[in-house]
Amino acid sequence: MLKSNKVLNAVEAEAPEAIHRALADVPVFEDLRVEISPKMGPGSQADLVVHLRSNRQVWTLICDVKANGQPRIVRDAAAQLQAYVRTL
């Protein structure tokens, strides 16, 4: 179990820069800003929140970083993100 925590910590540490690099290359995205572990509401916290503007619309991407893409883990992350959105 310790190894998986180390892997997750490494992935979480690399995620902000990786998502910034990926989205910064999209020409229609402007004012790109990545927040790390912002509080979303009582008892809620996302791993990353990305703010950007595209074609005069403001977008907010709420991200939950996982080291594994297994369907069960993705479903759990999606449910957790839905709970974050409800607190906004």
C-alpha positions in Angstrom: 0.0 0.0 0.0 2.9 2.4 0.7 4.1 2.1 -2.9 0.6 3.2 -4.3 0.7 6.2 -1.9 4.1 7.2 -3.3 2.9 6.8 -6.9 -0.3 8.9 -6.1 1.8 11.6 -4.5 4.1 11.7 -7.5 1.2 11.9 -9.9 -0.5 14.6 -7.8 2.8 16.6 -7.7 3.1 16.4 -11.5 -0.6 17.0 -12.4 -0.7 20.8 -12.1 2.2 21.4 -14.5 1.0 18.6 -16.8 -2.5 20.0 -17.2 -1.2 23.6 -17.6 1.2 22.4 -20.3 -1.6 20.5 -22.1 -4.1 23.3 -22.0 -1.6 26.2 -22.7 -1.0 24.7 -26.1 -4.7 25.1 -27.1 -4.8 28.4 -29.0 -8.4 29.3 -28.0 -7.8 29.1 -24.2 -6.8 32.4 -22.5 -6.2 33.4 -18.9 -5.3 29.9 -17.8 -4.9 29.5 -14.1 -4.5 26.3 -12.1 -5.3 26.2 -8.3 -3.9 23.4 -6.2 -6.2 21.8 -3.6 -8.7 24.6 -3.2 -11.4 24.3 -0.6 -14.7 23.8 -2.4 -17.1 24.0 0.6 -17.6 22.4 3.9 -15.7 19.1 3.9 -15.0 19.3 0.2 -11.7 19.7 -1.6 -10.7 19.2 -5.2 -7.1 18.3 -6.2 -7.0 21.0 -8.9 -9.3 23.7 -10.2 -8.5 25.2 -13.6 -9.9 28.6 -14.6 -9.7 29.6 -18.2 -11.5 31.7 -20.8 -12.4 30.6 -24.3 -14.3 32.6 -26.9 -15.4 35.1 -24.2 -16.8 32.4 -22.0 -15.3 31.6 -18.6 -14.8 27.9 -17.8 -13.9 26.1 -14.6 -12.6 22.6 -14.6 -12.7 20.7 -11.3 -10.1 17.9 -11.3 -9.6 14.9 -9.1 -6.2 13.3 -9.7 -5.9 9.6 -9.5 -2.8 7.4 -10.2 -4.9 4.6 -11.7 -7.6 4.7 -14.4 -9.5 1.5 -13.5 -13.3 1.9 -14.1 -14.1 1.5 -10.3 -11.7 4.3 -9.4 -12.9 6.5 -12.3 -16.6 6.0 -11.1 -15.6 6.9 -7.6 -13.8 10.0 -8.8 -16.8 11.1 -10.9 -19.1 10.7 -7.9 -16.7 12.7 -5.8 -16.6 15.5 -8.4 -20.4 15.6 -8.6 -20.4 16.1 -4.8 -17.9 19.0 -5.2 -20.0 20.6 -7.9 -23.1 20.5 -5.6 -21.2 22.6 -3.0 -20.5 25.4 -5.5 
